[in-house]
Amino acid sequence: MSNEAIQEAGVSGHFAVFSSQNSKFRYTYNKVREVKSYRIGELFTAYRDILWDDGRHKYNVSSFIGEIDEILLGERFSTFDQNTLDNLIGTLRQRGNSNATINRKMAALSKLLRKAHKMGDIHSLPEFRRQKERAGRIRFLERDEEARLFAAIRNLSEDAYRLSVFLVDTGCRLGEALGLIWNDIQEHRVSFWITKSGRSRTIPMTERVKEVIKLPPTTEGRRPKGPFTKLTQAQYRAIWNEAKAEVGLGADEQVVPHILRHTCASRLVQGGIDIRRVQMWLGHQTLSMTMRYAHLATNDLDGCVVVLEKPRADDVPRVAEASVFASPLTAPSPSKPARKPRSEAAAVKAPGKSSKVK
């Protein structure tokens, strides 16, 4: 700035203004903030309604955060360091938590801490590393299991039966089905707008789905908001658990309503539908989620059996040249014609040519 630059005396608030003939500079002085400390439970109370919608998932997250707060002994902090996170994961593993369970609890914690960091409540974040999960067995219903279970559900509730058929034929999540309204159903297709991934999708309906979305006539004269809005998740799960106990599946912990989504995916893959289309049908955000069902697509491997069962050379006459399975590395090379002796070749003259005589 030149010697003629004049510093203006008027300073308003946190701003100092310097000016010259050609330019003006404004400098901002930030306030000095008091460093506060918080418990995990306090941060969750402050941000839970912002970060999570009401429902079963929010209930599970509340349980996760409560356990984490208990492990940390309600300690207050202004920074969450890597050592604290490592000790937390170690304690969860000692309590018998699988890597999959630890990942879900750490996902909830990470989401909460990132929000608190963004709002200035804490001043550093650790690195969250996903624990390696084992690919477990995916349980799905056989046709006879579905028939017995659905019959028991129908005896308890016609609405729950209609919902069960809808879930197994569309593969949608329970919350997606309960959130449907009539405008989401157009002719032969149904659209899901409220999804876990946040991405809407539209799929065609089977014939029996078209039947179960039709409400039976009522004396009330007022149609509900959607085909399944008479039920809540808690009501449906209670009916489900009672029905599965009746048909002898009560001890199977994997027979939960979500098994209907697995069943739909498994039937699509076993029926020859390619993985990419199955991903679109289910609304998976990544293909890796759908690849859990890829092992069921065994039809593509049938051609391998033919190769493995090809006849051995010492059992049958050698037919390598004619075999469609012959490898370029093992098949005998075609024989070349014998070369003529040099003297004999020289004796044969090309037609129309004569030797010159010097």
Order of alpha helices (4+ residues) and beta strands (2+ residues): beta-beta-beta-alpha-alpha-alpha-alpha-alpha-alpha-alpha-beta-beta-beta-alpha-alpha-alpha-alpha-alpha-alpha-alpha
